[in-house]
Amino acid sequence: MSEDNKKFVVTGKLADNERLKEQSNFLRGSIAENLTDDLTGAFVGDNFQLIRFHGMYQQDDRDIRAERAKQKLEPLQNVMLRARLPGGIITPKQWLAIDKFAQQKSIYGSIRLTTRQTFQFHGVLKPNVKPMHQMLNQVGIDSIATAGDVNRNVLCTSNPVESEVHQEAYQWAKKISEHLLPKTRAYAEIWLDGEKTETTDHEPILGNTYLPRKFKTTVVIPPQNDVDVHANDLNFVAISENGKLIGFNVLVGGGLAMTHGDTATFPRKADDFGFIALEHTLAVAGAVVSTQRDWGNRVNRKNAKTKYTLERVGVENFKAEVEKRSGATFETSRPYEFTSRGDRIGWVEGVDGKHHLTLFIENGRILDYPGKTLKTGCAEIAKIHTGDFRLTANQNMIIAGVPKEQKAQIEQLARQHGLMADDVSLQRKDSMACVALPTCPLAMAEAERYLPDAVSQIEAILTKHGIPDESIIYRVTGCPNGCGRSMLAEVGLVGKGPGKYNLHLGGDRQGTRIPRMYRENIDEKEIMKELDGLIGRWSKERDSEEAFGDFLIRVAVVKPVIDSAKDFYDDPSYSI
């Protein structure tokens, strides 16, 4: 490393995660040996962390933790697996395979669609972990690098209307995903009984100790910002001319996670580095990742994300290093605009004459409920569908590529099983939550289980004030890690404790403004009381077509967050 590069390296005692990565033998650890230990359902020691690089988190059911302790049993240890699906595309054959596994081999029986445009299995016990990976491999799916200090599942705009541009963009999402994957054979050796070799482990982009922290990448097609670019480390904004993709504007350094009580942590919007032609895409992706690899903070994990590196070294220094490493020069950004980020629920026709049905899946949880057999319905559709499924970053599903003659049959199945209904409000479609309790070990408050009732209360407030057909971008996360992307909502709740949340206000509908904290550590009743008053004002005082978040900024309920590193924690409320 050159002397110029060394000046941007954080020195000090390395975080323990750096030790375990270095000692892991390229992510192998003793995971294989741990699999045969039937004295515990857990992965122990360093393996608890290392399985994340293989796409899994160890969890337990917190609802029954106390009862098991009374019985002198260890917590019901299990894993959550997140699949790698660049662009969220999955075939009907693959869907039927994961449907069968969820039904037979997971505690909860559900498939969970995520904000990372993929699916998760929850509640897989240790004896079923290796068979799970082998089942996925048999149908062409893996979970490599969907967690841990690596580049994770690459998102791509779910856009079945402009399908020609989308297909090009999707191919780039796949190429970027493959380019940035770990090269270690550990995944194949442990889970797929791949042949062990001694000389193939080399990580030219990620390095021998991988990245300082998780890294997220997207490909987005304006005007839809459905992937929420400002929540991600690296974003490729598709620029097209005459219906053909010509290159990307590159945005770097977005991220939403923070730590309660630590003002050195904050959500941050991504910076626009400029435009690149298509042929530079992979080189630039690799250069951004390797610069973050070398300059990211390996001493303090709370400040290890790319957003903090940019704040510390300066955007121009980081950008110059990316140009140096990639051999590409950023041109002036090409104009683009985001106008929305929600999914188009219902039928749309693509330019190819095929039809696409977007199904609203509340919280992304696909399970059979009384009178609403979502999981069975998806499987029945998969049995006859000739196109593919596309999972969205808003936890919904698109039945894509339906020929005209099959539309009626697909719709009949969707309605029969509760996957399609005419009475779902705009507010419900514009609301989202992370998983939180009972499975996420980081959750401080409810999110997924709280959201349906909370949305019903907001619907009632909107109706009370005479605007039942309006909606607000409303999101709930059970902790400040940001998985539900509350820090890009008009109203964002961040869990602080059981039944308590920080209330953030003032984001915009396009996903380009971070909301400011308005009230701290308040309960659900107080939140609805605040929203009742503010929505009442909005209904009477707004300008024509003015969105809720924009209204709150204009009438000075909260100040806009201009530079989150400097003013996110200033003046949390200054109502006038």
Solvent accessible surface area in square Angstrom, and as a share of the most:
residue,aa,sasa,rsa
1,M,124,0.55
2,S,52,0.34
3,E,131,0.59
4,D,97,0.50
5,N,18,0.09
6,K,105,0.44
7,K,138,0.59
8,F,34,0.14
9,V,51,0.29
10,V,38,0.22
11,T,118,0.68
12,G,53,0.51
13,K,183,0.77
14,L,98,0.49
15,A,19,0.15
16,D,85,0.44
17,N,26,0.13
18,E,6,0.02
19,R,85,0.31
20,L,7,0.04
21,K,2,0.01
22,E,125,0.56
23,Q,122,0.54
24,S,2,0.01
25,N,90,0.46
26,F,45,0.19
27,L,4,0.02
28,R,28,0.10
29,G,36,0.34
30,S,53,0.34
31,I,0,0.00
32,A,49,0.38
33,E,115,0.51
34,N,8,0.04
35,L,36,0.18
36,T,114,0.66
37,D,49,0.25
38,D,130,0.68
39,L,165,0.82
40,T,28,0.17
41,G,28,0.27
42,A,10,0.08
43,F,2,0.01
44,V,77,0.44
45,G,63,0.61
46,D,49,0.25
47,N,5,0.02
48,F,69,0.29
49,Q,48,0.21
50,L,1,0.00
51,I,0,0.00
52,R,58,0.21
53,F,11,0.05
54,H,4,0.02
55,G,0,0.00
56,M,0,0.00
57,Y,38,0.15
58,Q,16,0.07
59,Q,11,0.05
60,D,12,0.06
61,D,16,0.09
62,R,71,0.26
63,D,86,0.45
64,I,65,0.33
65,R,96,0.35
66,A,72,0.56
67,E,89,0.40
68,R,50,0.18
69,A,64,0.50
70,K,157,0.67
71,Q,101,0.45
72,K,185,0.78
73,L,82,0.41
74,E,71,0.32
75,P,44,0.28
76,L,42,0.21
77,Q,34,0.15
78,N,3,0.01
79,V,3,0.02
80,M,10,0.04
81,L,0,0.00
82,R,26,0.09
83,A,0,0.00
84,R,29,0.11
85,L,9,0.05
86,P,19,0.12
87,G,2,0.02
88,G,0,0.00
89,I,29,0.15
90,I,0,0.00
91,T,58,0.34
92,P,16,0.10
93,K,149,0.63
94,Q,27,0.12
95,W,0,0.00
96,L,57,0.28
97,A,21,0.17
98,I,0,0.00
99,D,20,0.11
100,K,122,0.52
101,F,13,0.05
102,A,0,0.00
103,Q,120,0.53
104,Q,113,0.50
105,K,85,0.36
106,S,15,0.10
107,I,67,0.34
108,Y,63,0.24
109,G,12,0.11
110,S,2,0.01
111,I,0,0.00
112,R,3,0.01
113,L,0,0.00
114,T,9,0.05
115,T,13,0.07
116,R,28,0.10
117,Q,0,0.00
118,T,0,0.00
119,F,0,0.00
120,Q,9,0.04
121,F,0,0.00
122,H,3,0.01
123,G,0,0.00
124,V,0,0.00
125,L,66,0.33
126,K,14,0.06
127,P,109,0.69
128,N,32,0.16
129,V,0,0.00
130,K,57,0.24
131,P,59,0.37
132,M,0,0.00
133,H,0,0.00
134,Q,55,0.24
135,M,33,0.15
136,L,0,0.00
137,N,74,0.38
138,Q,145,0.64
139,V,27,0.16
140,G,64,0.62
141,I,7,0.04
142,D,26,0.13
143,S,0,0.00
144,I,38,0.19
145,A,1,0.01
146,T,0,0.00
147,A,0,0.00
148,G,6,0.06
149,D,5,0.03
150,V,0,0.00
151,N,5,0.03
152,R,25,0.09
153,N,1,0.01
154,V,0,0.00
155,L,0,0.00
156,C,0,0.00
157,T,0,0.00
158,S,9,0.06
159,N,0,0.00
160,P,5,0.03
161,V,42,0.24
162,E,67,0.30
163,S,19,0.12
164,E,113,0.50
165,V,11,0.06
166,H,2,0.01
167,Q,80,0.35
168,E,45,0.20
169,A,0,0.00
170,Y,28,0.11
171,Q,67,0.30
172,W,37,0.13
173,A,0,0.00
174,K,79,0.34
175,K,92,0.39
176,I,0,0.00
177,S,3,0.02
178,E,88,0.40
179,H,59,0.26
180,L,1,0.01
181,L,20,0.10
182,P,13,0.08
183,K,82,0.35
184,T,17,0.10
185,R,71,0.26
186,A,1,0.00
187,Y,14,0.05
188,A,27,0.21
189,E,14,0.06
190,I,11,0.06
191,W,0,0.00
192,L,48,0.24
193,D,97,0.50
194,G,20,0.19
195,E,134,0.60
196,K,150,0.64
197,T,43,0.25
198,E,163,0.73
199,T,126,0.73
200,T,66,0.38
201,D,32,0.17
202,H,121,0.54
203,E,6,0.03
204,P,75,0.47
205,I,25,0.12
206,L,2,0.01
207,G,15,0.14
208,N,96,0.49
209,T,36,0.21
210,Y,0,0.00
211,L,0,0.00
212,P,0,0.00
213,R,62,0.23
214,K,20,0.08
215,F,1,0.00
216,K,31,0.13
217,T,0,0.00
218,T,0,0.00
219,V,0,0.00
220,V,0,0.00
221,I,6,0.03
222,P,22,0.14
223,P,52,0.33
224,Q,11,0.05
225,N,0,0.00
226,D,3,0.01
227,V,1,0.01
228,D,1,0.00
229,V,0,0.00
230,H,14,0.06
231,A,13,0.10
232,N,0,0.00
233,D,0,0.00
234,L,0,0.00
235,N,0,0.00
236,F,0,0.00
237,V,0,0.00
238,A,7,0.05
239,I,16,0.08
240,S,55,0.35
241,E,92,0.41
242,N,157,0.80
243,G,37,0.36
244,K,118,0.50
245,L,8,0.04
246,I,51,0.26
247,G,0,0.00
248,F,0,0.00
249,N,0,0.00
250,V,0,0.00
251,L,4,0.02
252,V,0,0.00
253,G,0,0.00
254,G,0,0.00
255,G,1,0.01
256,L,9,0.05
257,A,22,0.17
258,M,18,0.08
259,T,41,0.24
260,H,44,0.20
261,G,88,0.84
262,D,40,0.21
263,T,93,0.54
264,A,55,0.43
265,T,2,0.01
266,F,15,0.06
267,P,0,0.00
268,R,19,0.07
269,K,75,0.32
270,A,11,0.08
271,D,41,0.21
272,D,67,0.35
273,F,3,0.01
274,G,4,0.03
275,F,6,0.03
276,I,2,0.01
277,A,26,0.21
278,L,36,0.18
279,E,132,0.59
280,H,62,0.28
281,T,0,0.00
282,L,53,0.26
283,A,44,0.34
284,V,0,0.00
285,A,0,0.00
286,G,9,0.09
287,A,5,0.04
288,V,0,0.00
289,V,0,0.00
290,S,13,0.08
291,T,0,0.00
292,Q,4,0.02
293,R,48,0.17
294,D,29,0.15
295,W,4,0.01
296,G,4,0.04
297,N,17,0.09
298,R,39,0.14
299,V,44,0.25
300,N,61,0.31
301,R,52,0.19
302,K,110,0.47
303,N,27,0.14
304,A,0,0.00
305,K,15,0.06
306,T,0,0.00
307,K,1,0.00
308,Y,16,0.06
309,T,1,0.01
310,L,2,0.01
311,E,65,0.29
312,R,101,0.37
313,V,9,0.05
314,G,27,0.26
315,V,42,0.24
316,E,124,0.56
317,N,68,0.35
318,F,0,0.00
319,K,44,0.19
320,A,55,0.43
321,E,16,0.07
322,V,0,0.00
323,E,43,0.19
324,K,142,0.60
325,R,72,0.26
326,S,19,0.12
327,G,67,0.64
328,A,4,0.03
329,T,104,0.61
330,F,18,0.07
331,E,87,0.39
332,T,121,0.70
333,S,38,0.25
334,R,74,0.27
335,P,127,0.80
336,Y,74,0.28
337,E,118,0.53
338,F,18,0.08
339,T,72,0.42
340,S,45,0.29
341,R,6,0.02
342,G,35,0.33
343,D,28,0.15
344,R,90,0.33
345,I,55,0.28
346,G,16,0.15
347,W,56,0.20
348,V,35,0.20
349,E,103,0.46
350,G,7,0.07
351,V,97,0.56
352,D,85,0.44
353,G,38,0.36
354,K,82,0.35
355,H,20,0.09
356,H,4,0.02
357,L,0,0.00
358,T,4,0.02
359,L,2,0.01
360,F,33,0.14
361,I,3,0.02
362,E,46,0.21
363,N,13,0.06
364,G,0,0.00
365,R,36,0.13
366,I,0,0.00
367,L,50,0.25
368,D,64,0.33
369,Y,86,0.33
370,P,139,0.88
371,G,86,0.83
372,K,91,0.39
373,T,47,0.27
374,L,11,0.06
375,K,9,0.04
376,T,52,0.30
377,G,0,0.00
378,C,1,0.00
379,A,10,0.08
380,E,54,0.24
381,I,0,0.00
382,A,5,0.04
383,K,127,0.54
384,I,52,0.27
385,H,12,0.05
386,T,107,0.62
387,G,24,0.23
388,D,32,0.17
389,F,0,0.00
390,R,27,0.10
391,L,0,0.00
392,T,0,0.00
393,A,0,0.00
394,N,24,0.12
395,Q,4,0.02
396,N,5,0.03
397,M,0,0.00
398,I,4,0.02
399,I,0,0.00
400,A,1,0.01
401,G,16,0.15
402,V,0,0.00
403,P,28,0.17
404,K,153,0.65
405,E,148,0.66
406,Q,25,0.11
407,K,57,0.24
408,A,81,0.62
409,Q,92,0.41
410,I,0,0.00
411,E,44,0.20
412,Q,99,0.44
413,L,25,0.12
414,A,0,0.00
415,R,98,0.36
416,Q,112,0.50
417,H,17,0.08
418,G,21,0.20
419,L,5,0.03
420,M,32,0.14
421,A,52,0.40
422,D,124,0.64
423,D,124,0.64
424,V,38,0.22
425,S,33,0.21
426,L,96,0.48
427,Q,2,0.01
428,R,38,0.14
429,K,68,0.29
430,D,26,0.13
431,S,13,0.08
432,M,7,0.03
433,A,0,0.00
434,C,17,0.10
435,V,20,0.12
436,A,2,0.02
437,L,34,0.17
438,P,23,0.14
439,T,6,0.04
440,C,31,0.19
441,P,65,0.41
442,L,99,0.49
443,A,5,0.04
444,M,78,0.35
445,A,0,0.00
446,E,46,0.21
447,A,0,0.00
448,E,18,0.08
449,R,116,0.42
450,Y,16,0.06
451,L,3,0.01
452,P,45,0.29
453,D,86,0.44
454,A,0,0.00
455,V,0,0.00
456,S,49,0.32
457,Q,64,0.28
458,I,2,0.01
459,E,45,0.20
460,A,61,0.48
461,I,17,0.08
462,L,2,0.01
463,T,81,0.47
464,K,137,0.58
465,H,41,0.18
466,G,56,0.54
467,I,19,0.10
468,P,74,0.47
469,D,116,0.60
470,E,58,0.26
471,S,10,0.07
472,I,3,0.01
473,I,10,0.05
474,Y,0,0.00
475,R,10,0.04
476,V,0,0.00
477,T,3,0.02
478,G,1,0.01
479,C,15,0.09
480,P,11,0.07
481,N,46,0.23
482,G,13,0.12
483,C,68,0.41
484,G,0,0.00
485,R,12,0.04
486,S,1,0.01
487,M,3,0.01
488,L,0,0.00
489,A,0,0.00
490,E,0,0.00
491,V,1,0.01
492,G,0,0.00
493,L,0,0.00
494,V,3,0.02
495,G,0,0.00
496,K,58,0.24
497,G,13,0.12
498,P,128,0.80
499,G,27,0.26
500,K,73,0.31
501,Y,0,0.00
502,N,8,0.04
503,L,0,0.00
504,H,3,0.01
505,L,0,0.00
506,G,1,0.01
507,G,0,0.00
508,D,8,0.04
509,R,67,0.25
510,Q,55,0.25
511,G,0,0.00
512,T,43,0.25
513,R,45,0.17
514,I,4,0.02
515,P,0,0.00
516,R,2,0.01
517,M,36,0.16
518,Y,22,0.08
519,R,79,0.29
520,E,96,0.43
521,N,70,0.36
522,I,12,0.06
523,D,58,0.30
524,E,59,0.26
525,K,169,0.72
526,E,51,0.23
527,I,0,0.00
528,M,15,0.07
529,K,142,0.60
530,E,33,0.15
531,L,1,0.01
532,D,35,0.18
533,G,44,0.42
534,L,11,0.06
535,I,0,0.00
536,G,7,0.06
537,R,75,0.27
538,W,4,0.01
539,S,27,0.18
540,K,161,0.68
541,E,80,0.36
542,R,66,0.24
543,D,76,0.39
544,S,105,0.67
545,E,163,0.73
546,E,23,0.10
547,A,16,0.13
548,F,0,0.00
549,G,0,0.00
550,D,51,0.27
551,F,0,0.00
552,L,0,0.00
553,I,35,0.18
554,R,116,0.42
555,V,21,0.12
556,A,16,0.12
557,V,1,0.01
558,V,0,0.00
559,K,69,0.29
560,P,42,0.26
561,V,9,0.05
562,I,138,0.70
563,D,49,0.26
564,S,9,0.06
565,A,34,0.26
566,K,151,0.64
567,D,29,0.15
568,F,7,0.03
569,Y,78,0.30
570,D,69,0.36
571,D,70,0.36
572,P,61,0.38
573,S,50,0.33
574,Y,78,0.30
575,S,64,0.41
576,I,152,0.77
